Amino acid sequence: MEVLRVILPIVVGATIGYFTNFLAIKMLFRPQKEVRIGKWRVPFTPGIIPKNQPRLAAAIGNAVGSHLINMDSIKESFQKNGTKEKLVKKVATSLYESEACIGDFFSTDENHGELIERFCTVMAGAVTEKVQQMEFKPIISQIGKETLGDLLNHKMVTMLLTEERQDAIYERIAQALQKYIDENGEEMIKAAIMTNVQELENKPIKEIVQAGTSQEGLEHLATSLVDRVAERYGEAMLQAVDVCSVVRERVESMETSEMERLTLSVCNKELQAVINLGALIGAVIGVINIFI
């Protein structure tokens, strides 16, 4: 009997402490839905996390979007362990060896043809405007003199083609060329651009890249481009993605069972330690009760 008087309080205290903490942890996630008896809601239903899931989602979203994922953390992560260099090298190598054509990326886009048409129209308009602003007479005059060359040193030619007559001929050619460009230039330039774009679309990417630079040069260009885009548009891109909202919506849409499984997979040992600690504290209280 004396042994039971010593052991029983310790066992009871440990058992109570163990199951109290076990129940408290279970009540974080259970019950998953509100329980009602008639119009009366059973207290502590649903569990703490299901009940406060929207608030929890908002807090996690704000923490991730405002403090964990920002331009400083991305830059720091990008610079660690040569991540940026590895990424740039992989992209450059892929482009330098790619057998795919640019057109392959747009083959399923229904608006592709319309976009190309609009692009060529805009480019043709811009080029035509610049061409129309050119002075053709000095160019034609220089070409004419270079073409005639030594003929202009003969007396018979210089008698027929005086400076004034040459100037008048160059003027008329310039005017005719100007008129032709005004009337037909844009369509002609657009057709030329369209042909070049179509040829470019059907060329393997590696041919286009290799014709322009070496792989090392492409890596240098890609590195510079990544840095410039991150510097100028990084914040705007993050704001457009709205990490806070994405995380909040994802957490809000998670099933409680999924949140429980995820939590237990991360800190199951720690939660078990809390339960065991409850048993230990209960046992200690049982020992104290023996001497009270």
Number of C-alpha atoms within 10 A of each C-alpha: 6 6 7 10 10 15 15 15 20 24 18 16 21 23 17 17 23 22 15 16 19 18 13 14 17 14 18 17 20 22 18 18 13 15 14 11 7 7 6 8 12 12 10 14 18 20 22 18 19 23 19 12 20 16 13 16 21 18 15 16 23 17 15 16 20 12 12 13 14 17 16 11 12 14 15 11 13 15 12 11 9 11 13 17 17 12 15 20 19 13 14 23 16 13 20 20 15 14 13 15 17 16 18 12 11 13 11 9 10 9 11 14 12 10 12 14 14 12 16 20 19 14 17 22 17 12 15 20 15 10 16 15 9 11 11 17 20 14 12 18 18 11 13 14 13 11 11 11 10 9 12 16 10 9 10 10 12 14 11 10 14 12 11 9 13 15 16 13 17 21 17 12 16 19 14 12 17 20 13 11 18 14 11 12 21 21 15 14 19 21 15 13 17 19 13 11 16 13 11 16 18 13 16 19 21 18 16 16 17 14 9 11 13 13 17 12 12 21 20 16 14 18 17 13 12 14 14 12 11 16 12 10 12 18 13 11 13 15 13 9 11 13 19 22 15 13 20 22 15 12 19 18 12 12 13 20 13 10 16 15 12 12 12 14 10 10 11 13 11 11 16 16 12 16 20 19 16 22 25 18 17 23 24 17 17 20 18 12 13 13 7 5
